[in-house]
């Protein structure tokens, strides 16, 4: 885990995007920082927050008609 300081206007989803490349990590940031929500959606500057180790969940590949043998209905 790492730590970072918030800057003026920071919100959890912005921090997630800046640090992990996706807003999807914002839930992990909230979970790693009990009481963070007490500050409201816009966090005060200079607040030290924990950045948890986070890996995006694996997505199932989309179906491909050719690869997966999907044919028309009739």
PAKE-439778 format. One record per residue (C-alpha): chain; x, y, z. Coordinates in nm, 4 decimals, decimal comma, padded with zeros to 6 digits. Example, Ala and Ser with C-alpha at 12.3 -4.5 7.8 and 13.67 -1.06 7.14 Angstrom:
<node><chaine>A</chaine><east>01,2300</east><north>-00,4500</north><up>00,7800</up></node>
<node><chaine>A</chaine><east>01,3670</east><north>-00,1060</north><up>00,7140</up></node>
//
This chain:
<node><chaine>A</chaine><east>00,0000</east><north>00,0000</north><up>00,0000</up></node>
<node><chaine>A</chaine><east>00,1073</east><north>00,3509</north><up>-00,0741</up></node>
<node><chaine>A</chaine><east>-00,0088</east><north>00,6844</north><up>00,0591</up></node>
<node><chaine>A</chaine><east>-00,0789</east><north>01,0121</north><up>-00,1164</up></node>
<node><chaine>A</chaine><east>-00,1887</east><north>01,3616</north><up>-00,0265</up></node>
<node><chaine>A</chaine><east>-00,5019</east><north>01,5093</north><up>-00,1750</up></node>
<node><chaine>A</chaine><east>-00,4914</east><north>01,8314</north><up>-00,3721</up></node>
<node><chaine>A</chaine><east>-00,7551</east><north>02,1021</north><up>-00,3942</up></node>
<node><chaine>A</chaine><east>-01,0695</east><north>01,9724</north><up>-00,5653</up></node>
<node><chaine>A</chaine><east>-00,9767</east><north>01,6035</north><up>-00,5363</up></node>
<node><chaine>A</chaine><east>-01,2535</east><north>01,3473</north><up>-00,5309</up></node>
<node><chaine>A</chaine><east>-01,2107</east><north>00,9765</north><up>-00,4786</up></node>
<node><chaine>A</chaine><east>-01,2893</east><north>00,8871</north><up>-00,8398</up></node>
<node><chaine>A</chaine><east>-01,0356</east><north>01,1437</north><up>-00,9658</up></node>
<node><chaine>A</chaine><east>-00,7683</east><north>00,9998</north><up>-00,7381</up></node>
<node><chaine>A</chaine><east>-00,8534</east><north>00,6484</north><up>-00,8601</up></node>
<node><chaine>A</chaine><east>-00,8221</east><north>00,7563</north><up>-01,2217</up></node>
<node><chaine>A</chaine><east>-00,4961</east><north>00,9411</north><up>-01,1582</up></node>
<node><chaine>A</chaine><east>-00,3370</east><north>00,6571</north><up>-00,9596</up></node>
<node><chaine>A</chaine><east>-00,4842</east><north>00,3451</north><up>-01,1239</up></node>
<node><chaine>A</chaine><east>-00,6005</east><north>00,4638</north><up>-01,4651</up></node>
<node><chaine>A</chaine><east>-00,9668</east><north>00,3924</north><up>-01,3932</up></node>
<node><chaine>A</chaine><east>-01,2414</east><north>00,5212</north><up>-01,1681</up></node>
<node><chaine>A</chaine><east>-01,3285</east><north>00,1586</north><up>-01,0878</up></node>
<node><chaine>A</chaine><east>-01,0671</east><north>00,1627</north><up>-00,8101</up></node>
<node><chaine>A</chaine><east>-01,2539</east><north>00,4293</north><up>-00,6132</up></node>
<node><chaine>A</chaine><east>-01,4414</east><north>00,1682</north><up>-00,4068</up></node>
<node><chaine>A</chaine><east>-01,1125</east><north>00,0159</north><up>-00,2944</up></node>
<node><chaine>A</chaine><east>-00,9900</east><north>00,3615</north><up>-00,1901</up></node>
<node><chaine>A</chaine><east>-01,3063</east><north>00,4243</north><up>00,0125</up></node>
<node><chaine>A</chaine><east>-01,2697</east><north>00,0815</north><up>00,1775</up></node>
<node><chaine>A</chaine><east>-00,9035</east><north>00,1414</north><up>00,2664</up></node>
<node><chaine>A</chaine><east>-00,9779</east><north>00,4777</north><up>00,4281</up></node>
<node><chaine>A</chaine><east>-01,2449</east><north>00,4511</north><up>00,6990</up></node>
<node><chaine>A</chaine><east>-01,3903</east><north>00,7927</north><up>00,7715</up></node>
<node><chaine>A</chaine><east>-01,2953</east><north>00,9331</north><up>00,4312</up></node>
<node><chaine>A</chaine><east>-01,6625</east><north>00,9823</north><up>00,3449</up></node>
<node><chaine>A</chaine><east>-01,6951</east><north>01,2125</north><up>00,6463</up></node>
<node><chaine>A</chaine><east>-01,5134</east><north>01,4764</north><up>00,4393</up></node>
<node><chaine>A</chaine><east>-01,7808</east><north>01,4754</north><up>00,1681</up></node>
<node><chaine>A</chaine><east>-01,7387</east><north>01,4147</north><up>-00,2051</up></node>
<node><chaine>A</chaine><east>-01,4764</east><north>01,6870</north><up>-00,2538</up></node>
<node><chaine>A</chaine><east>-01,1848</east><north>01,6100</north><up>-00,0267</up></node>
<node><chaine>A</chaine><east>-00,9829</east><north>01,8801</north><up>00,1486</up></node>
<node><chaine>A</chaine><east>-00,6307</east><north>01,9497</north><up>00,0236</up></node>
<node><chaine>A</chaine><east>-00,3480</east><north>01,7923</north><up>00,2213</up></node>
<node><chaine>A</chaine><east>-00,5433</east><north>01,4897</north><up>00,3433</up></node>
<node><chaine>A</chaine><east>-00,3258</east><north>01,1769</north><up>00,3576</up></node>
<node><chaine>A</chaine><east>-00,5048</east><north>00,8754</north><up>00,2146</up></node>
<node><chaine>A</chaine><east>-00,4054</east><north>00,5138</north><up>00,1683</up></node>
<node><chaine>A</chaine><east>-00,3841</east><north>00,3785</north><up>-00,1855</up></node>
<node><chaine>A</chaine><east>-00,4486</east><north>00,0045</north><up>-00,1566</up></node>
<node><chaine>A</chaine><east>-00,2955</east><north>-00,2580</north><up>-00,3793</up></node>
<node><chaine>A</chaine><east>-00,5652</east><north>-00,2941</north><up>-00,6436</up></node>
<node><chaine>A</chaine><east>-00,5936</east><north>-00,5001</north><up>-00,9582</up></node>
<node><chaine>A</chaine><east>-00,8896</east><north>-00,4589</north><up>-01,1912</up></node>
<node><chaine>A</chaine><east>-01,1188</east><north>-00,7621</north><up>-01,2092</up></node>
<node><chaine>A</chaine><east>-01,0762</east><north>-00,9770</north><up>-01,5162</up></node>
<node><chaine>A</chaine><east>-01,3497</east><north>-00,9360</north><up>-01,7726</up></node>
<node><chaine>A</chaine><east>-01,4882</east><north>-01,2210</north><up>-01,9734</up></node>
<node><chaine>A</chaine><east>-01,4154</east><north>-01,1767</north><up>-02,3427</up></node>
<node><chaine>A</chaine><east>-01,7050</east><north>-01,0689</north><up>-02,5603</up></node>
<node><chaine>A</chaine><east>-01,8643</east><north>-01,3349</north><up>-02,7762</up></node>
<node><chaine>A</chaine><east>-01,7393</east><north>-01,3495</north><up>-03,1308</up></node>
<node><chaine>A</chaine><east>-01,9765</east><north>-01,4967</north><up>-03,3941</up></node>
<node><chaine>A</chaine><east>-01,6874</east><north>-01,6469</north><up>-03,5868</up></node>
<node><chaine>A</chaine><east>-01,4799</east><north>-01,7715</north><up>-03,2933</up></node>
<node><chaine>A</chaine><east>-01,7774</east><north>-01,8974</north><up>-03,0917</up></node>
<node><chaine>A</chaine><east>-01,9794</east><north>-02,0504</north><up>-03,3788</up></node>
<node><chaine>A</chaine><east>-02,2807</east><north>-01,8239</north><up>-03,3370</up></node>
<node><chaine>A</chaine><east>-02,5121</east><north>-01,8354</north><up>-03,6402</up></node>
<node><chaine>A</chaine><east>-02,8276</east><north>-01,6593</north><up>-03,7478</up></node>
<node><chaine>A</chaine><east>-03,1681</east><north>-01,7618</north><up>-03,6109</up></node>
<node><chaine>A</chaine><east>-03,3314</east><north>-01,9371</north><up>-03,9069</up></node>
//
